[in-house]
Amino acid sequence: MSRKSKGINAERELVHLFWKTNEWSAIRVAGSGSSGFPCPDVLAGNRIRKLAIECKTVNAKSKYLTDEDINQLTKFSGVFGAEPWIGVKFKSDWFFLSIDDLKKTEKGYAISNPFPYNT
């Protein structure tokens, strides 16, 4: 399975997880990585909150994001009125971080796998 297919499948899985709660609705934003405009992978919301989520999948111990990834998510979220979130699927487990919780590195941001049993 290609890396792109893995990412699309993870985004679809996340949308289904939101809908299963019966309190959230969600959509996958097709073409989010190829648009010339800032665009998240998934939009989710309920009566109280709106989330713009950038999704990543990884089989490693860490995932790295560029400044550009975060800047685009922040810009879209500000204009749309949503909370910017990062969702990382480490093998089979989802982990979510707000922008404020990201660890800054020299070249961008790093997210470490919080599930040591599945590395």
C-alpha positions, 0 to 999 in steps of 0.5 A: 500500500502506498504512503498516500493510500495509508494516509487516506485510509487513516483520515477515513478511519478518523472520520468514522471514529468521530461519527461513532460517538453520535455527538460529533460530525466529521468530513475528510477534505479531499485533496487537502495536500494538493490545494494551493490554499491552507487546508486541513485533512479532517474537519470535525465538530459538534454544537460546541467545538470545531476542529481542523485536524492535520493527520499523519501516520507513522510506523516509527518512534517519532513524527516530524512536521515542518513549520509550513505544515503548522503555519498552514493549519494555524492560518486555516483554523484562524480564518475558519474559526476552528481549533487546530489539532494534529492527529498522529496514528502510531501503528494502530493508536491515534494520538492528538496534540494541540498546536501549543503542545508540539515540541519545537525543533530546529527544522520544525516540530517533533511528536514522539510516540506516547505508546511505547508498547507499539513501537 
